[in-house]
Structures are given as structure tokens and as C-alpha cells.
Amino acid sequence: MKAASDRGREFENLALPLLDPLYNFARWLTYDTAEAEDLVQETCAKALRGFDAFTPGTDFRAWMFRILRNTFLTSRTGLQAKLTVPLDPEDEVSATVTWETPEMLALASATREALQDALAALPPAYREVVLLCDVEEMKYAEIAEVLQVPIGTVMSRLARGRKLLREALAGERDFVARKEANKRR
């Protein structure tokens, strides 16, 4: 019986520091506080039940995020269709490096709301990669493990998601500048 309580404490020690990041990701997926809380609770319950399947020494954080994402996908009908993202041929050809990052544009726009709106407007497949990379600071390999896609897909979605985010934030910045110019007239 002691071994079971030791495993429970081990799970608790690993899972507790992840509750806030899991909730933040769940909140972005669900757009609902109560639903996000339920999703995190269900994720923890599933992870605890399946903790014996977790391989010590592997990435526990990626394992938990994968459980959360899979729980979300199976709990919401029709979401799989929304995750299909069309590939624009021009995106493949015109992938250029720019010094402007979404973070720099977010600071330039000076509104957290604009960033949240831009993130919310991203297709789910791009939004989850941007959030896992730029907010949760996961490595590409961790994200690939969470999403169960190749690393190349992670990098491609991240590049496209950041591009869309950059365009949305640049549009917001232009809108604010035009508004300020009109005020001065």
C-alpha cells in the first residue's frame, strides 16, 4: 500500500507546478473559465489513473499537455475539422526571415487586448503551437510530442501562426496610428 501512496506523492510533486500552465492552455482552447477548470481537473484525473504508464525520465510536462489536448479534442465534437489548416502555396515560397517578432509588435501596439484578440483569431492548429512555444516556452520536440505531429509540422505551423499574428498586430498598429492622426486634424 505504501508504494501506491509514494506514486501519488510523486504524481502530485510533478503535476502541481503544471496546474497554472495547463489552465492557461485550457483557457485558450475553451474560451471559458469553468470549462477550462473542468478540463484541467479531468486531465489530472486521467493522468493520475494512467500514471503507471508514464515512463520516468521522459518529459512529464509534454505528457500532461498531450493528455489535456486529447481530452479537449475528444470532449468537443467537430473540433477535428477545425484543426485542418489549408496550406497556402505562397506561404511555402515566401517564408522570409524578419526581425519583427510577434512580441515586438505586441509591445508596439501597447495593448494586451489586441494581442489576445489576434491570438483568438488564429486557427486552432496555429494558436496551440504559438501558445505552447511562445507562452509555455516548450521546445519544438515537446510540442511535437504534445500534438503528436512531426517537428517539421510544428515549425511550419509556428511560422505561419506567427506570420498571421504579426499581420494582425501590424493591422492593429496601423489602425491606432490612423485613429491618432485623425484626432490631430
N, C-alpha and C positions, 0 to 999 in steps of 0.2 A: 504494500500500500504506500510505503514511503516513496518508492520510485515514481508513482503517479503524481504525488504532491510536488516532488522535485521537478518533474516535467512541467507541471502547472506553473511553478515559480519561474522556471526558465522561460516559458512562453510569456509570462507577464513581464519579465525583465526585458525581453526583446520587443514586445508589442506596445507597451505603454509609451515609449518615446515616439512611436509612429502614429499615435492617435490624432494629433493635430494635422500632420501632413495628409493622412488618409481622409480626414474630414474635409480638408481644403479641396482635395481632388474630387471627393464625392459631391461636394457642394457645386463645383463647376460642372460635374456630369449631370446632376439632377436639377439644378437651379431652385432647390427647395431645401430649407433648413431641416425640417422634420424628416424628409425623405433621405437626406444626406446622413443624418444621425442614425436612422434605421439601417441604411446601407453599411455604415461602419460597424454597427452592432452585429449585423448579420455576417459581415466579413470576419469579424473577430470570432464569432461563434463557430463558423466554418473552419477557420484556421486552427482554433483550439482543438476541434474534433479531429482534424487531419494533421495535427502537429507531429504525430509519429511518422508521417510521410515526408516531413521536412528533413532534408539532408544537412546535418550540422556542417558548418564551414562554407555553405553556399550563401547566397545573398538573401537574407531574410526579408529585407525591405522590398526587394523586387517580388519575392514570393507573395507578400501581403498585398502589394498593389495589384498583382495579377489576379489574386482572389477577389479583391474589391471590383476590379474591372469586369471580370467574368460574372460576378454576382449581379452587377449592374446590367450587363448585356442580357443575361437570362431573365432578369426581372422586368424588363421593359420590352414589350413586343414591338417589332418593327424597327428597332434601333439598328439592327444589322444593315438594313437597306440604307439608312442614313450614313453609315460608315463607309459606303462605297464612294470613292472620290475619283471623279474623272481626271484623266491626265491630259493636260493641255500640251500639245506638241511644242508650242512656243516656249513653255516653261523649261523643257528639256534643253532647248537650244540656247536660250538667253539667260541661263543661270550664271550671273556675274557676281563678283565679289564687290561689296560696298562697305564703306566704313561706317555708314549709319546702321546702328543696330536698333531693334525694337525698344530696347531700354533707353537709348539716347533720344529716340523720337518721343517716347513716353514722357521723359523729363522735359523735352522741348514743348510738348503740348500742355504740360503743367496741370493736367487733371487726371486723377486716378480713375474717375468715371469714364473718361474717353478710352483708357486702356482696357477697363473691364468691358465696355461696350464692344470694343474691337475684338477682344478675346471671345466674347459671347457670340459674335457674328461669324467666327471661323467655323468651317465644317468640323464636326466632332473628331474626325480622324486627325486633323491638323491640330485642333485645340488640345487634345490629350497629349500629343507629342510635345508641343510647346510648353504646356504646363509641367509635364514630367521633367523636361530638360531645363527650362529656364526658371521655373518656380521651385520645383522639388530638387533641382540640381542633380538629377540622375545622369549616369553615363549612358552613352548610346547602347552599350551591351545590356545594361539593366533595363532600359526602355524596351529593347527588342525582346527581352525575356518577359517583361510585363505584358506586352502587347502580342507576343508570340508571332512576330514578324521578323524578317531578315534585317540586319543592321542597315543595309542599303535603303530599305523602305523607311526606316526611322530617319535616316539622314535626308532622304528625299522629302518626306512629309514635313520635317523640321524646316528645311529650306523654303518649301512652298508656304508653310504656315507663317514663317517669319516674314516672307515677302508680302503676303496678304495683310499681315499685321502692320508692317511698315507702310503699306499703301493706305490702309485705313487711318493710321495715325497721322500720316502726312496730309491726308484729306482733311482731317480734323484741324490740323495746324493751319492749313490754308484757309479753312472756314473761319477760324478765330481771327486770323490776320485780316481777312476781308471785313469781318464784323468791326474790328477795331478801326480800320481805315474809314469805314462808313460813319463811325461815331465822330471822327475828327472833322468831317465835312460840314 
